[in-house]
Amino acid sequence: MDSKALILIALLVGSAMLSSAQVRFVEGYIVNNKQEKTYCLIRNIGQEESTAKYQYMLKGEQEVRDIELSKIEEFGIDNEMKCIRTLIAVDVAPEYIKMPADTAFSWEEGHAYVKVLVEGELATLYSNYDHGKPLFFYSYDNSHVEPLVYKKFSVEVAPNVITHIFYNNAYIQQLQENLACGDPIDTRKISYTKKNLVNYFVNYYKCRGADFEVFKSSNVNPGSIRFKVGVNSNFFQAAVRDFSDALPNAMFSKENTIGLSSEIEYLFSFNRYKWSIFAEANYYKYFSDNVVNTSYQEALDEYIIDYKTVEFPVGITHYMNFDENHRLFVRTAFVPHLILKDSHIEFSEIYHSDFSTASRLFFGGGYNYKRISAEFRYYTKQNITMNIFKRGSELSQISFRLNYTLFRTVK
């Protein structure tokens, strides 16, 4: 890998490391140990569902403070999110076991912040995502906060050899015994997920005819589909080698060409829409009859390269959000392509050949403002003459692109 690629990769990694700082403050509140409620600005610098890494800033001040478990009893955003400090029990027994009988739980108690999903006088549903997996808790009839018990067990008889997988679904029995109303629970419709448990609590309250509140943070956000069109400026250069030494190597001139592109992208809802997968179709053309090996100019005068292709990159993008309208992004993709008819390379009037297909990669980054994005890409070098006997080549390409989002399902 050459120095340009290494520099670009270093820049992309550095940008990704800085992305955690680009989380904006929103209007919220905190409640201290004296039950004093203070409106302020808060932000989550951890994972989206996590309650462990929130910060706040008092209005009119610039000092950013951590929300500390020992000092803050509750924090949130009115009507959207509510996190409370409470005592919870978390199972720390291993999920991988040697024998099917080794299914005992090992509970550890401690204070933590939990997110309130559904709240009312009859029962409340909570979540906590700070133990590497989603955990759900509930309280009912003024009881303490209790875990909704669920666990997957894998019987591992040797390293990476799993013979059995089974589940402890005790949470279903807990709900049947303490929060039953109407018809018996259909266990197929109450999986251990936020969406299903929130729906169960909502239906329970509706069945009982009691008042309740569902916080917006309990919603499962949909992913976002985006369709883009764009124009790109591409800088190509090709070098052709003759392994027989019968003819000199040829370095074709650098050429700038304009191409067209279309892209469909799916942004995952987790972690504030920071990750996406995408697929594209891009048209390029590279033509050169100018060989820059001046010492062999006469021998290379008849060399011509005429290369037309449609590529189909498939890759991933990571966004760094400054606010709703401004974002930086980095992306990489695997790039298969289709060489179009009449593409060829000429070595003389009587000797010419078609190109061979060879996939490659690109690394890129750019800036997104509302529906418009600008992007730079660096492509790995490509051998387009593998099918020609004793001929090798390197096609180099960098690309500057402007894209416009025609439609998107989530802003």
Protein Blocks (a to p, Z undefined) as FASTA:
>chain_A
ZZklmmmmmmmmmmmmmmmmmcccdddddddfkopacddddddfbdfklcklccdddehi
abdcdddfklmmbgcdehkbccddddddddfbdfbdfbfklmcccddddddddddfbgcf
kbccdddfkgopacddddeehiacdddddddddddfbghiafbdcddfkkmmmmmmmmgg
hjaddfklmccbfklmmmmmmmmmmmnopacdddfklpccdddddddddddddddddddd
dfklmaccdddddddddddddddddddfehhipaccdddddddddddfbdfblklmmmmm
mgccddddddddddddddddfblmbccddddddddddddehiacdfbfklccdddddddd
dddddddehjbccdddddddddfklmpghiacddddddddddddfbdfbZZ
